[in-house]
Amino acid sequence: MKHQPGLDGLRGLAVAGVVAFHAGFSWATGGFLGVSTFFTLSGFLITSLLVAERASTGRIALGAFWARRARRLLPASLATLLGVAALASWLATPEQLADLRGDVLGALFYVANWRFILDGQSYGELFATPSPVLHFWSLAIEEQLYIFFPLVVVLARRRLVPVLAGLVLLSLALAVGLHDEGGSTSAAYYGTFVRGGELFVGALLAVLVAGRGSSRRAAVARSSRWIGAAALGVLLWSWAVVRQDDVLLYRGGLLVHAALSAAVILAAVQPDGPVRALLVLRPLQALGRISYGVYLIHWPVLVWTDWPLAAQLALTVVLALASFHLLEQPIRRGQWRVRPLVAPAAALAVTVAVVAATLDPPRPATFDLASGSVPAAVAPPADAVAPEPAAPRVAVFGDSTALRTAFALRGWGWTTGRVDMRDGAAEVGCPLARAGAVDFVVARQEPEPQCGEWPSVWAAIARRERLDAAVVQIGPWDVTDRELDGRWTHIGEPEWDALLRAEMHRAVDVLSSGGAIVVWLSSPPIEFGRGQRGLPRGHPISDPARMARLNDVLAEVDAARDELVVLDLAGHLAALGPTEDARLRPDGVHFSEEASAELVAWLGPALLRLISR
């Protein structure tokens, strides 16, 4: 096959969509579908090459095919993983370091998608503490299919069209079966043979085009120009408006997108037409040629730097150009003679680097927002002060915002001896109000099963630990959109406010059942994704009116319950000013580790004053 500049342009367009999505632009909520276009384009290209090889030689040299794929893909991916592993000690957060070894090894051996499936994490959830190699899930799927698919072509021979059609239908059936509406999308989103359907659509296009005579091809060429233009318009529209949790994606939507991509591919390889005219524009072609490097590099840059977007994109392009000209092309063209042991040696180097980077990370349990709960045993430092004889027993309850508070109060207790901190329960991603699905900003799904168990868990802790005070801190997931009785609602609507009010009363009941006073921290407004790339801006969860209403509901409960005292954390933070808020809560939601230590200088004494009243 001769070089097709229109396909370079399509690659450039697809990677631009993915980068825009990861950069958090509100007009690119469907930009993740650029990966789907890459799948379909890969299926078209590799099948075209395999079919052409068999037509010209009568056979397919599988070893040579796999060697070409390795030369094309391995050098840049190994270099990226080595860079991630080498820089992790300086740039990774404790949460990322806790998972880095498994994440990088999963990416290294092209099983990242299955690692995320087995972790039970959806694409949306992973943005909460993003892995710098999150994007390797798609490369893993392609590599797995590059091993499997050539065998299908060899074995199917003249029955390739019905076999491919069957594989497409299989992927649809798996998507429908694995995706439970409102539930986790991880298996449906990351599954090899679910997403393989998009690649098989491209393969089917290649076989159908190759099987037509010259007159049929001419007719297809004429019609494809304008069909492809319409398909491209729909494609770009979907990249602007579709959400990753849209149910229709898993009811055939991904395959419809693949069909649209196939129509654009067919139009892009024609000698003229509006689609080709757009895709052969030099900037798109240039971006398409380095799209693989851009895809590999952009995500770690977005995750690990807090620079202006222009600077992040500039660094991404510079590194991708260096990878393309100094590494990828020389190896691909045979200018560098790569010995058979080089690839295993490079893989070993990545393994050693990532193991070294994670041998002694900062204790991830101490400030691990992804751990799911306050650890039951965190050893006090050697110079910890024993609690005073009359020190009150205190525990913290709530969501991920409560984790920092719990650890900071524990540290303050060790330093001063003025509180005897006990293990509470703070669940990441768990709202207080028990209802249906939660809008987790980038995906809508059901809360984890343990989220609804808080009444019994909290009551048991309060009684077992004989608490003097139970501190409660909630916020983000109780002001986002929620599903209630089959419809989506949110705080500020009477029905939802009534449910949340009842849940707050329930929390006071269970926590005070052992005689404890309940100290509830008012919730400051949040700015989800502040200082982070890859997270959408302007989501309703960040509407200050919603958090203000949550605090109003809390005040109503406070007025009715003697066991409850509200401590005005929101007012304290507002008095410090927006600059201090941005420093103390760099992600717009959680206090940093250092900020938590500062916070308790106010919170600890204020808490003691309330307990002694």
N, C-alpha and C positions, 0 to 999 in steps of 0.2 A: 504494500500500500504506500502510495506517495503521501508526502506530508500535506495535511489539511489545515490551513491557517484558521479556517472558521471554527475548527474544534479547539484550537488554542484559545480563541476568543471565548468560547463557551466555558472552558476551564477557568479563564479569568473572571468571567461573570459569576460562576458558581462559587469560587473562593471568596470573591468580594461579598457575596451574600452571607457566607458563613462568618466572615470576619465582622461584618456589620451586626450580625446577630450576637456574636460573642462580645462585641463592644457595648452592647446594651441599648442600641438605637431602637426607639419605640416604633419606627417605621419599618423595622426589619424583624418583627416577631417570628416570621416564618423563614428567616434566613438559613436556619438549620437544614432546610430542604435542599440547599446547595449540595450537601453531602449525597442526597438521593440522586441528584443529577450526575454526580461523579460515579456513583454505582452503575447507573444506566450507561454512561459513556464508557466505563471500563468494560462492561459486558459486551457492548458493540465492538470495541476495538479488539479485545482479545479473541472474540469469536471470529471476527473478520480475518484475523491473522491465522487462526487455526484452520478455518475453512479454506483459505487461500493456500496454505501449506499442503493440506491434503489434496487439493485439486491439482497442484503443480508437481508434487512428489509421490502422491499415492499413500502417504503415511504422515503421522504426526510424531515428531521427535520430542517426547515429553521432557526428557532431561534437558534438552536445549531450551525448551520453553521455560522451565522452572529456573534455569540459570539466568536467562534474560530478565525474568522478573526479579530475581535476587539482585542482579547488578543494578537494576533500575531503582529498587526500593530500599534495599538494606543500607547503603552508605549513609544517606541523609538521616534515616531514622536512627541508626546507631549513633551517629554524631550528636543528634538532638538528645537522645537518652543519656549519653555520656555527659553532655553539658548540663542537663538537669541534675544528674547525680552529683556532679562536681560542685554545682552552685547551691545545692540544697542546704548545706550547713549554714550558709550565710543568708539565704533568701526565704527558705521555707518557714512557715509558721509551725508551732508545735503540733497543731492538728494535722497539717500536711505531712510532717515528719513521721507521725505515728503510723500513717498508711503508705508512706512513700516506697518502702521496700516492696511491698506486695504490688503496688500500682506500677512501678517501673519494671519489675520482673514480669508482670502480666503483659505490659506493652512490649517488652523485649522478646517474649516468646509468642507474641501475637494471639494472646488469649484475653486481652483487656476487657473485651465485651462480656466474656463469661465471668470474669472476676466481679464486674459490676452487677451482673445478674445474681450471682451467688451471694453478694453482699445485700441483695434486696433493695438496692438504691436505684431510683429513677434518675433520668437525665436532669430533671428539674431539681431534685434533692441535692445532687452533687455540686450545684452552684453555691450551696451554703458554705462549704469549705472546699473550694475547687481544687482538685488535683492538677498539678502542672502537666500531667500526661493523660488527662481525661479524654482528649480528642483522639487518642490512639485506638479507641473502641472501633472506629470505622475502618482503620487500617487493618485491625485484626480480622474483621469480617472479610475484607477483600483478600487478605492472604489465605484465609481458610478456604475461600471459594476458588482461589487460584490453584490450590492443590486438588480440590474436588472436581471442579468443572471440566478441565481438559480430559479427565477420565470419562466423563459423560459424553463428550464429543467423540472420543475414540470408540466407545462402546455402542453409542446410538447409531452412528453412521448415517444411513439414509432416513432414519426415523427421528431425526433430531428435532424437527418442528413439533410433533406431538409430545415428545419428551419434555421439551422446554415449556410447552403450554401446560403440561401436567405439573411441572415444578412451580410455575407461576401460581396455579390454583392451590398447590400445597402451601405456598407462602401465605396466601390469603386465608386459608383455613387455619393455619397456625396463628396468624395475627388475631383473627376473631376469637379463637379458642383461648389464647393466652391473655388477651386484654380484657379485663373485667371492668366495665364502665364505672368510672369514678375511683377505681383502684389503682394499684401500682402499674406503671407502664414499662417497667424495666425489662421483663422477658420479651414483650412484644417489640420494644424499641431496639434492644441490643441483640436479639436472637439471630443467629447466623442465617438460618433458612427462612426466617420471617423477612429479614431485610434482603436476603438473596433474591427475592422476587423482583426487586428493582434491577438487579444485574441481569437476571434472566430475560427481562423485557428487552434490554439492549441486545442480548444475545439473539433473541428471536428476530429482532429487526435485522441484524446482520445476516442471518440465514435466509430470511425472506428476500432481502435485496440481492444477495448473491445468487439466489435460485431463479431470478427472473431473466428473461431474454432481453436483448438490447431494446426492442420496441416497447416492452413492458417497462423497462427502466426509464425510458424517455418519458412515458406517460406519468410514471411516478414522480419523476423530476419536476414536470410541469405543475402537477397538483401540490407537491410538497412545499413549494415556495410559499404559497399563501396559507396553506394549512399550518406550516411551521411558524409563520408570522403570528397567526392567531394563537397557536400554542405557546409561543414565547410571551405574548401578552398575558395569558392566563398564568403562566409560570411566574412571571414577575409579580403579578397581583398576589399569588399565593405566598410568595416570599415576604410580602408586606403585611399580610393579615392573619395567616394561619398560626395557631398556637400548637406547641408540642403536645399538649394534652387533649387536643381536639379528638373526640371519639371517632369521627369519620376517617381519620388517618388510618385507624386500625380496622376499619370496615371497608377497605378497598381504596382509601384515599391515597396511600403511598403508591399503589399500583397505577392509579389514575395519573399521579404526578410523574411516574416513570414513563407512561405512555406519552404524556406531553413532552417530556424530555426527549423521547425517541423521535417525535415529530420534529423537534428543533434540531436534533442531530442530523436527521435526513435532509432538512433544509440547509444546514450549515455546510454540507459536503457538496451541494450543487454549485455549478460554476457562476451562478448569479442569483439575484433575488434579494428581498429586503432583509431577511435574516442573515444571510452571508454578508451583505453590505455593512450591517451593524457589527457582526462578530469579527470581521477582519480589520476593524479599527486598530491602529497600532498600539494604543495603550492597553486594550483588552488582550491583544495577542501577546504583548510583552509580559503582562501579568500572568497570562495562562501558561507561558513557558516556564515560569518559576513558581507555578501554583503549588506544586508539591512541597517545596521548601517553605513557602508562605504558610501553608496549612500546618506544617510541623512546628514552625517557630512562633507563629503569632500568639498561640495560646499561653505558653510559658511567659512570654513577654507581657501579655495583658494581666496575667495572674500575679506576676512577681514585681511589676513596676507600677508606680502610681504617678507616672508622668502624664503630661498632656497627650491626648490620643495621637496627635500629629507626630510627636517624638516616638511613641511606641510603634506606629506604622513605619516610620522611617527606619528604625532599628530592625524591624522585621524584614523590610525589603532589602536592606544592606546585607543582613545575614543570609537571606534566601539567595541573593545574587552570588555571594561568596560560595555558598553551598553548590549552586548550580554550575558555576564556572570552574571552581577549584576541586570539586569532589564528584558531583553526580555525572557531569558530562565526560570528564576524562576516563572515569571507570566504565561508563556505559559504552563509550566509543573504543575502548581497548587501549587508550593512551597510557593508562596505568595497568601494568600487568599484575593482577590480583591473584595471589596464590590461594589454593583451596583452604588453607588453614587460617587465612586472614579473618574471614567472617567469624568463625568460632572464637578466635583470639579477641576480636573486638567485642563480641558478646560477653566473654569472660571479663574483659576490662570494665564493661558497664556494670556487670554483677558485682565485682569487687568494689567499684566506686559507690554504688548504692548501698551496699552492706556497710562500708566504712562510714558513709554519711549518716547512717541510722543506728550505728552501734551504741551510741550513748546520747540519744536526743534528750532535750529537756523533757522532764517527766510529763508525757502527754496526758496522763490522767489528771494532773493538777489543773490544767485549763483546757480540757478537751471538750469543745462544744459538740463534737460528734459522738461522744461516748454514750449519750442517752440518759445518764443519771449521775448524780453526785457519787463519786467512788466511796465505797464503804470503808476503805482503810487507806488513809494517807498518813504516812508516818510523820510525827512532829520532828522538827530539827533538834539537834543535840542541845541547843541553848534555849529550848522552849521553856516558858514559865508555867509551873503547875497552876491550875485554876484555883482562885481563892476559895476558901471553904464555903462561902455563901454565893459563889458565882452562879448566875442563872444558867439553866440548861436551855440552849437555843438550837433550833434547826431551821433550815431554809427550804421552801417549797415553791414550785412554779415551773417555768419553761427554761429555755436556754439563757435568757437574761438573768435568771436566778443563779446560774452556775457560778458566774464571776463573783456575785455577792456572797455566795456560800463559801467559796475558797478564800475570799478576802477577809471575811469575818473569822474564818478558822485561823488564818494567819495572825489576825489582830488578837484573837484569844491566846494564841501561843506566845505572842510578844508581851501582852499585858497581864494575862491571867485573869482578866475581868469577866470573861464569859467562858462557859464550858460548852463548846460547840459539839453537837451531835449530828449524826448522819440524817439528812432529810431526803427529799425526793424532788429532783428537777429533771424533767424529761424534755429532751430536744424535740422540737417540732410538734409538741402536744399543746393544744388549746385547753383552757379550763372548761369551756362550754362543750357539752357532749351532744353532738348532732351528726350531720352527714359529712360530705366531703369538704375539704379545705382548699382554698385557692392559695397554693404555696408559691405565688408570684409567677413562677415559670411553668407550673403544672397544677392541675386540679386532681386531687386524689383523696382517698380515705385516710384519716389519721391511723397510725399504727395501733394494733389492738390494745396495747398496754395503756394507751392514752386514756381510755375510758375507765380504767381501774383505779384512778386516783382516790376516790372516796375511801375505799377499803385500805389502800396502801397508806394514805396519810393518817387515817385514824389509828392504824396499828402502830405506826411510828410514834405518834403523839402519846399513846398509852405506854408503849414499851419504854420510851426514853424519859417518861415523866417530865415532859417539857414545861418550862416556865414561860417560854415565848416561842411562837411559831411565826417566822417571817415569810410572807408571801410576795412574790414578784411575778407578774405576768405582763402580757402586752401584745406582741406582734400577731400571733395567730388568733387572738380574740377580737381584732379589729379588721381583719381581712374578710373577704367574701366567704360565706359559708352556705352549705346546702341544708335546708330545713324543710321537711315534709315535701320534698320533690321540687323545691324552687330555691333559687339563689337569693340570699339576703345578706344583711350586714348590720353592724351596730348602728343605732340611730333609727332603726325601724322598730316599732312598738313590740312586735312579736319576738324579735331577737333580743331586745333589751329585757323583756320579761324573763326569757330563758337565762340570760347571763346573770340577771339579778338573783334568780333562784339558785343558780350554781354558786354564786358568791356566798349566799346564805348557807348552802350546803357545806362549802369549804370551812366557814366559821364554825359550823356545828361539829364537823369531824375533828378539826384541829383543837377546839376547845374542850373536847370530850374528856380529856384527862386533866383539865384545870388550867390549861395554858391560855395566856393572852395572845390574841392574834394581831400581829403588827403587819399591816398590808402597805406596801410601798406604792405610792401613786406612780403612774407610768408616764415618762416623758415622751413627747412626740418622736417618731422615728423617721429616719431618712434611709430607706432600704437601699443598700448598694453604694452608699457614699464611700468614695475613695477606692472603689473596686470596679474593674472592668468585667464584662460578661454578665452583668445583671441589669435587667431593664429598669429604666427610670420612670417616674411619674405614675407608679402603680397606686391604686387607692389605699393600699396598706400604709402609705406614707402621708395620707391626708391628716393634718393635725386635728381637724374637727372630729375625726373618728376617735383618736386617743383622748381628746377632751371629753367626749361623750362617755367613754369607758370610765374615766375618773368621776364623772357626774354620777354614773350608776353606782360606783364604789361609795361615793359620798352618801347616796341614798341608803345603802346597806349600813354604812357606819352610823347613820342617825338612828337606825332601828336596833342596833346590837351593842350591848354594853361590853361584850367580850372582844370587840374589834376596835382597834385604833389605827388610823391612817397616818403614815409618816410621809411627808410631802417631798419625795425624791424629785418629782417633776419640778416643783418650785425651787428646790435647791439648785438643780442643774440650770434652770432658766436664769437664776440670779447670777450665775457665773458668766453668762453671755455666750453667744454663738461660737466664738473662737475657741473658748475652753471646751464647749460641747464637742466640737469637731476633733479636738485633741483627745478628749477622754473617751469618746465613742467613734473611733476612726471608721468603722463600717456603718455608722449611723444607727446601730441597734445595740450592740454589746459594748460594755466597758472593756478597754484593753486591760492586760494584766497589770501594767503599771498604774493605770487609772483606778483599778479596783483597790489597790493598796492606798491610793489617795482618798478614795471614796469613804473608806471605813474610818478615816480620821474624823469625818462628820457623822457617819452612820453609827459607829460603835457607841459613842457617848449619847447620841440621840436615842438609840435603842434602850440603853440602860436607864435613861430618864423616864421613858415610857413604862418600862417594867416596874420601876420603883414607885410609880404613882399610887 
